[in-house]
């Protein structure tokens, strides 16, 4: 299996598309190499965006912003890992991590581009984060819609709550 095929399988499962139930989705065939690649894509994009947008702030502020960003973006991955192990679907996690890593990286890039045009897009992007988490919970973990919706809400709360972490870090005093 190559990256393109792994991503196609992950995207088809995570996008919420209707598929023929008689055809297997092959999500379990996506290995951890591709799941780690998805996370690595997200880390590289987030790191590049952090240093590009906050280059003139000091190293302490950049460090604290990196902690907040890592915490906010780790919430869905940790939540999915816990739930997948609880419901016995850990074989589907690598594809979920590939999908979420790439999609969240694209969301971060879109957010950075929109903010350069002076547009505040945080509510829009948080809504998309919730929608992506909902569809991923249904597609990868095979959960019912109420449980998938609860996961999406927890992901959004965790993402937004991680922003409050900045006020507890040393450089957070600059923003008060």
C-alpha positions in Angstrom: 0.0 0.0 0.0 1.3 3.4 -0.9 0.5 6.8 0.7 -2.1 7.7 -2.0 -4.0 4.5 -1.5 -3.8 4.8 2.3 -5.1 8.4 2.2 -7.9 7.5 -0.2 -9.1 4.8 2.1 -8.8 7.1 5.1 -10.5 10.0 3.3 -13.4 7.8 2.1 -14.0 6.5 5.7 -13.7 9.8 7.4 -15.6 12.0 5.0 -19.0 10.6 5.7 -19.7 9.4 2.2 -22.3 6.7 1.7 -20.8 3.5 0.6 -22.0 0.1 -0.4 -22.1 -2.0 2.8 -21.2 -5.1 0.8 -17.8 -3.6 -0.1 -15.3 -3.6 2.8 -13.8 -0.1 3.6 -10.3 -1.6 4.1 -9.6 0.9 6.9 -7.9 -1.8 9.0 -5.3 -2.2 6.2 -3.9 1.2 6.8 -0.8 0.7 9.0 0.7 2.8 11.7 3.3 4.2 9.4 0.6 6.2 7.6 -1.0 7.2 10.9 2.3 8.6 12.1 2.8 10.3 8.8 -0.6 12.1 9.3 0.5 13.3 12.7 3.9 14.3 11.3 2.2 16.4 8.6 0.2 18.2 11.2 3.2 18.8 13.5 5.3 20.2 10.6 2.5 22.5 9.4 1.7 23.7 12.9 5.4 24.3 13.6 6.0 26.2 10.3 2.9 28.3 10.9 3.9 29.0 14.5 7.3 30.3 13.6 6.1 32.1 10.5 3.3 34.0 12.3 5.0 34.5 15.7 8.6 35.0 14.6 8.9 38.5 16.2 7.5 37.5 19.6 10.1 36.2 22.0 11.2 32.6 22.5 9.2 32.3 25.7 6.0 33.4 23.9 6.6 31.0 21.0 7.2 28.2 23.5 4.0 28.9 25.3 2.0 29.2 22.0 3.5 25.9 20.9 2.4 24.2 24.1 -1.2 25.6 23.6 -1.2 24.5 20.0 0.1 21.0 20.7 -2.5 20.6 23.5 -5.4 21.8 21.4 -4.5 19.6 18.5 -3.7 16.5 20.6 -7.2 16.4 22.1 -8.9 14.6 19.2 -6.1 12.1 18.8 -6.1 11.2 22.5 -9.9 11.1 22.7 -10.0 8.8 19.6 -7.3 6.5 21.0 -9.2 6.1 24.3 -12.5 5.5 22.7 -11.1 3.1 20.0 -9.5 1.0 22.8 -12.7 1.1 24.8 -14.9 -0.1 21.9 -12.3 -2.5 20.5 -11.6 -0.7 17.2 -7.9 0.1 17.6 -7.1 -1.4 14.2 -8.9 1.6 12.6 -6.9 4.2 14.5 -4.0 4.6 12.0 -6.3 5.6 9.2 -8.2 8.0 11.5 -4.9 9.6 12.6 -3.8 9.9 8.9 -7.1 11.5 8.0 -7.3 13.8 11.0 -3.6 14.9 10.7 -4.0 15.9 7.1 -7.4 17.6 7.5 -6.4 19.5 10.6 -3.2 20.6 8.9 -5.3 22.0 6.0 -7.6 23.7 8.5 -4.6 25.3 10.2 -3.3 26.6 6.8 -6.7 27.9 5.9 -6.9 29.7 9.2 -3.5 31.3 8.7 -4.4 32.5 5.2 -7.7 33.9 6.3 -6.1 35.7 9.2 -3.6 37.4 6.8 -6.6 39.0 5.1 -7.9 40.3 8.4 -10.7 37.8 8.6 -11.5 36.3 11.9 -12.4 32.8 11.0 -12.1 31.1 14.4 -15.8 30.3 14.8 -16.1 28.9 11.3 -13.0 26.7 11.7 -14.0 25.5 15.1 -17.3 24.4 13.5 -15.4 22.6 10.8 -13.3 20.9 13.5 -16.4 19.7 15.2 -17.9 18.4 11.9 -14.6 16.6 10.9 -14.5 15.0 14.4 -18.1 13.9 14.2 -17.7 12.4 10.7 -14.4 10.7 11.8 -16.0 9.3 14.9 -18.8 7.8 12.8 -16.6 6.6 10.0 -13.6 5.2 11.8 -15.0 4.2 15.2 -18.4 3.2 13.8 -20.3 5.0 16.6 -23.9 6.1 16.6 -24.7 9.7 15.8 -25.4 10.8 19.4 -22.0 9.3 20.6 -20.2 10.8 17.6 -21.8 14.2 18.3 -20.7 14.0 22.0 -17.2 13.3 20.8 -17.3 16.3 18.5 -18.5 18.5 21.3 -15.7 17.3 23.6 -13.1 17.9 20.9 -14.4 21.4 20.4 -14.4 22.1 24.1 -10.9 20.7 24.5 -9.7 22.7 21.5 -11.2 26.0 22.8 -10.2 25.2 26.4 -6.6 24.7 25.4 -6.6 28.4 24.5 -7.2 29.2 28.2 -4.0 27.3 29.0 -2.1 30.3 27.6 -3.2 32.4 30.6 -1.6 30.0 33.0 1.7 29.9 31.2 4.4 32.4 32.1 4.1 34.5 28.9 0.3 34.6 29.3 0.8 37.6 31.5 1.6 39.5 28.4 -2.0 39.1 27.2 -3.7 40.3 30.4 
